[in-house]
């Protein structure tokens, strides 16, 4: 079973509305929040999430992040791009 298949199976067991997305190296997401708890797995590449308090969460292949509803965060994609899957808890 590939990493992508394994992570997708895990995520579908703990979240709904599961989908995947990819970004190019250096892409950014400005500060925002969600009205739901986000569960995210990094499938390939890397991405850093910065929380409003300055905490940085760095994800690489196989890493998992659970971001509580209402948590303000921004993101910066690493030098090799990134592919993630996420869902709502």
MDAnalysis code that builds the backbone (N, CA, C; Angstrom):
import MDAnalysis as mda
import numpy as np

u = mda.Universe.empty(267, n_residues=89, atom_resindex=np.repeat(np.arange(89), 3), trajectory=True)
u.add_TopologyAttr("name", ["N", "CA", "C"] * 89)
u.add_TopologyAttr("resid", np.arange(1, 90))
u.add_TopologyAttr("resname", ["UNK", "UNK", "UNK", "UNK", "UNK", "UNK", "UNK", "UNK", "UNK", "UNK", "UNK", "UNK", "UNK", "UNK", "UNK", "UNK", "UNK", "UNK", "UNK", "UNK", "UNK", "UNK", "UNK", "UNK", "UNK", "UNK", "UNK", "UNK", "UNK", "UNK", "UNK", "UNK", "UNK", "UNK", "UNK", "UNK", "UNK", "UNK", "UNK", "UNK", "UNK", "UNK", "UNK", "UNK", "UNK", "UNK", "UNK", "UNK", "UNK", "UNK", "UNK", "UNK", "UNK", "UNK", "UNK", "UNK", "UNK", "UNK", "UNK", "UNK", "UNK", "UNK", "UNK", "UNK", "UNK", "UNK", "UNK", "UNK", "UNK", "UNK", "UNK", "UNK", "UNK", "UNK", "UNK", "UNK", "UNK", "UNK", "UNK", "UNK", "UNK", "UNK", "UNK", "UNK", "UNK", "UNK", "UNK", "UNK", "UNK"])
u.atoms.positions = np.array([
    [0.851, -1.176, 0.000],
    [0.000, 0.000, 0.000],
    [0.897, 1.240, 0.000],
    [0.594, 2.201, -0.850],
    [1.390, 3.425, -0.926],
    [1.103, 4.312, 0.290],
    [2.011, 5.254, 0.552],
    [1.819, 6.202, 1.645],
    [0.517, 6.973, 1.444],
    [0.258, 7.408, 0.223],
    [-0.961, 8.157, -0.075],
    [-2.209, 7.335, 0.254],
    [-2.223, 6.078, -0.148],
    [-3.365, 5.203, 0.136],
    [-3.535, 4.991, 1.635],
    [-2.419, 4.741, 2.340],
    [-2.457, 4.509, 3.775],
    [-2.973, 5.746, 4.516],
    [-2.453, 6.919, 4.176],
    [-2.882, 8.142, 4.846],
    [-4.344, 8.455, 4.536],
    [-4.768, 8.219, 3.297],
    [-6.164, 8.442, 2.929],
    [-7.102, 7.547, 3.716],
    [-6.709, 6.299, 3.913],
    [-7.515, 5.357, 4.692],
    [-7.613, 5.830, 6.142],
    [-6.484, 6.237, 6.709],
    [-6.483, 6.742, 8.087],
    [-7.386, 7.966, 8.225],
    [-7.220, 8.908, 7.303],
    [-7.975, 10.155, 7.383],
    [-9.474, 9.911, 7.258],
    [-9.874, 9.053, 6.342],
    [-11.301, 8.765, 6.183],
    [-11.896, 8.122, 7.435],
    [-11.053, 7.516, 8.280],
    [-11.508, 6.942, 9.536],
    [-11.694, 7.963, 10.641],
    [-11.178, 9.167, 10.450],
    [-11.276, 10.165, 11.520],
    [-11.859, 11.501, 11.069],
    [-12.203, 11.647, 9.802],
    [-12.708, 12.929, 9.300],
    [-13.693, 12.691, 8.158],
    [-14.402, 13.747, 7.795],
    [-15.315, 13.692, 6.650],
    [-14.928, 14.794, 5.671],
    [-15.577, 14.817, 4.516],
    [-15.258, 15.791, 3.458],
    [-13.767, 15.779, 3.125],
    [-13.206, 14.583, 2.954],
    [-11.777, 14.415, 2.682],
    [-11.461, 14.773, 1.233],
    [-10.380, 15.516, 1.043],
    [-9.927, 15.871, -0.302],
    [-8.420, 16.138, -0.277],
    [-7.817, 16.149, -1.459],
    [-6.395, 16.410, -1.581],
    [-6.134, 17.704, -2.320],
    [-4.952, 18.262, -2.098],
    [-4.550, 19.487, -2.793],
    [-3.034, 19.534, -2.880],
    [-2.556, 20.311, -3.826],
    [-1.111, 20.464, -4.045],
    [-0.796, 21.924, -4.299],
    [0.430, 22.302, -3.963],
    [0.916, 23.650, -4.236],
    [2.366, 23.604, -4.682],
    [2.748, 24.628, -5.422],
    [4.109, 24.763, -5.937],
    [5.051, 25.289, -4.855],
    [6.346, 25.094, -5.048],
    [7.329, 25.613, -4.095],
    [7.135, 27.107, -3.830],
    [7.201, 27.474, -2.554],
    [7.127, 28.870, -2.160],
    [5.734, 29.472, -2.113],
    [4.709, 28.722, -2.510],
    [3.342, 29.251, -2.421],
    [3.008, 29.565, -0.964],
    [2.148, 30.547, -0.755],
    [1.768, 30.953, 0.595],
    [0.254, 31.045, 0.727],
    [-0.207, 30.874, 1.950],
    [-1.593, 31.122, 2.327],
    [-1.548, 32.192, 3.407],
    [-2.286, 33.275, 3.223],
    [-2.318, 34.335, 4.233],
    [-3.100, 33.861, 5.455],
    [-2.994, 34.619, 6.528],
    [-3.630, 34.253, 7.791],
    [-5.142, 34.089, 7.614],
    [-5.657, 32.982, 8.143],
    [-7.078, 32.678, 8.081],
    [-7.398, 31.631, 9.143],
    [-8.672, 31.336, 9.314],
    [-9.097, 30.279, 10.226],
    [-10.269, 29.538, 9.592],
    [-10.658, 28.441, 10.218],
    [-11.763, 27.627, 9.719],
    [-12.795, 27.434, 10.827],
    [-14.033, 27.233, 10.454],
    [-15.118, 27.026, 11.407],
    [-15.248, 25.554, 11.794],
    [-14.238, 24.767, 11.502],
    [-14.226, 23.338, 11.808],
    [-12.812, 22.937, 12.190],
    [-12.682, 21.808, 12.871],
    [-11.364, 21.261, 13.169],
    [-10.833, 20.596, 11.906],
    [-9.638, 21.011, 11.488],
    [-9.005, 20.474, 10.280],
    [-8.002, 19.396, 10.671],
    [-8.100, 18.249, 10.014],
    [-7.084, 17.204, 10.142],
    [-6.396, 17.107, 8.793],
    [-5.075, 17.213, 8.791],
    [-4.305, 17.272, 7.554],
    [-3.121, 16.318, 7.638],
    [-2.895, 15.589, 6.560],
    [-1.698, 14.759, 6.407],
    [-0.900, 15.272, 5.220],
    [0.411, 15.389, 5.396],
    [1.302, 15.708, 4.288],
    [1.666, 14.395, 3.596],
    [1.392, 14.313, 2.308],
    [1.680, 13.108, 1.534],
    [3.081, 13.184, 0.931],
    [3.450, 14.355, 0.398],
    [4.782, 14.534, -0.172],
    [5.161, 16.006, -0.091],
    [6.464, 16.265, -0.147],
    [6.949, 17.638, -0.043],
    [6.933, 18.113, 1.393],
    [6.777, 19.435, 1.566],
    [6.779, 20.000, 2.913],
    [5.993, 21.299, 2.945],
    [5.527, 21.634, 4.157],
    [4.777, 22.870, 4.374],
    [4.928, 23.271, 5.835],
    [5.043, 24.561, 6.078],
    [5.090, 25.100, 7.435],
    [3.828, 25.894, 7.700],
    [3.200, 25.628, 8.830],
    [2.047, 26.386, 9.294],
    [2.500, 27.243, 10.468],
    [2.198, 28.539, 10.441],
    [2.520, 29.429, 11.551],
    [1.221, 29.862, 12.208],
    [1.140, 29.624, 13.524],
    [-0.034, 29.996, 14.291],
    [0.093, 31.437, 14.772],
    [-1.005, 32.019, 15.213],
    [-1.028, 33.418, 15.636],
    [-0.060, 33.690, 16.785],
    [0.220, 32.672, 17.624],
    [1.136, 32.870, 18.755],
    [2.603, 32.696, 18.360],
    [2.873, 32.481, 17.056],
    [4.244, 32.318, 16.574],
    [4.716, 30.878, 16.466],
    [3.950, 29.936, 16.976],
    [4.304, 28.525, 16.870],
    [4.358, 28.111, 15.404],
    [5.405, 27.378, 15.028],
    [5.532, 26.867, 13.665],
    [5.374, 25.346, 13.704],
    [4.491, 24.837, 12.850],
    [4.286, 23.401, 12.699],
    [4.800, 23.025, 11.321],
    [5.902, 22.287, 11.288],
    [6.529, 21.874, 10.024],
    [6.110, 20.445, 9.705],
    [5.571, 20.250, 8.509],
    [5.105, 18.930, 8.096],
    [5.881, 18.435, 6.885],
    [6.214, 17.146, 6.913],
    [6.816, 16.452, 5.792],
    [6.025, 15.179, 5.546],
    [6.444, 14.353, 4.598],
    [5.694, 13.156, 4.236],
    [5.333, 12.282, 5.440],
    [4.033, 11.992, 5.569],
    [3.536, 11.146, 6.643],
    [3.125, 11.889, 7.894],
    [3.474, 13.180, 8.010],
    [3.139, 13.950, 9.208],
    [1.663, 14.321, 9.234],
    [1.129, 14.439, 10.449],
    [-0.283, 14.747, 10.684],
    [-0.397, 16.016, 11.517],
    [-1.402, 16.826, 11.223],
    [-1.693, 18.022, 12.005],
    [-3.190, 18.064, 12.263],
    [-3.550, 18.388, 13.494],
    [-4.952, 18.624, 13.835],
    [-5.052, 20.061, 14.322],
    [-5.801, 20.867, 13.598],
    [-5.918, 22.295, 13.876],
    [-7.329, 22.579, 14.379],
    [-7.461, 22.963, 15.657],
    [-8.798, 23.215, 16.210],
    [-9.549, 24.329, 15.478],
    [-10.845, 24.225, 15.490],
    [-11.715, 25.241, 14.900],
    [-11.343, 26.624, 15.423],
    [-11.313, 27.606, 14.516],
    [-11.048, 28.987, 14.908],
    [-9.590, 29.345, 15.089],
    [-8.659, 28.409, 14.868],
    [-7.227, 28.685, 15.036],
    [-6.704, 29.462, 13.834],
    [-6.247, 30.685, 14.070],
    [-5.688, 31.489, 12.988],
    [-4.306, 30.949, 12.627],
    [-4.076, 30.782, 11.326],
    [-2.808, 30.237, 10.836],
    [-2.533, 30.747, 9.430],
    [-1.261, 30.726, 9.064],
    [-0.843, 30.970, 7.684],
    [0.073, 29.826, 7.303],
    [0.405, 29.720, 6.018],
    [1.224, 28.590, 5.586],
    [2.192, 29.000, 4.490],
    [3.347, 28.319, 4.486],
    [4.376, 28.502, 3.469],
    [4.805, 27.126, 2.969],
    [4.660, 26.913, 1.668],
    [5.041, 25.643, 1.048],
    [6.556, 25.585, 0.893],
    [7.119, 24.408, 1.150],
    [8.563, 24.205, 1.086],
    [9.113, 24.210, -0.334],
    [10.440, 24.055, -0.455],
    [11.131, 24.181, -1.744],
    [10.805, 23.098, -2.773],
    [10.221, 21.980, -2.342],
    [9.873, 20.918, -3.271],
    [8.385, 20.840, -3.576],
    [7.627, 21.880, -3.163],
    [6.184, 21.826, -3.317],
    [5.575, 20.948, -2.236],
    [4.274, 20.714, -2.332],
    [3.607, 19.895, -1.328],
    [2.335, 19.270, -1.902],
    [2.019, 18.088, -1.420],
    [0.719, 17.443, -1.683],
    [0.184, 16.989, -0.338],
    [-1.022, 17.410, 0.000],
    [-1.652, 17.075, 1.285],
    [-3.049, 16.526, 1.046],
    [-3.544, 15.824, 2.066],
    [-4.950, 15.454, 2.113],
    [-5.486, 15.978, 3.429],
    [-6.739, 16.418, 3.430],
    [-7.321, 16.939, 4.659],
    [-8.800, 16.639, 4.719],
    [-9.332, 16.778, 5.933],
    [-10.750, 16.580, 6.141],
    [-11.207, 17.344, 7.367],
    [-12.511, 17.338, 7.580],
    [-13.117, 18.051, 8.703],
    [-13.493, 17.072, 9.798],
    [-13.219, 17.459, 11.025],
    [-13.562, 16.618, 12.173],
    [-14.765, 17.192, 12.875],
])
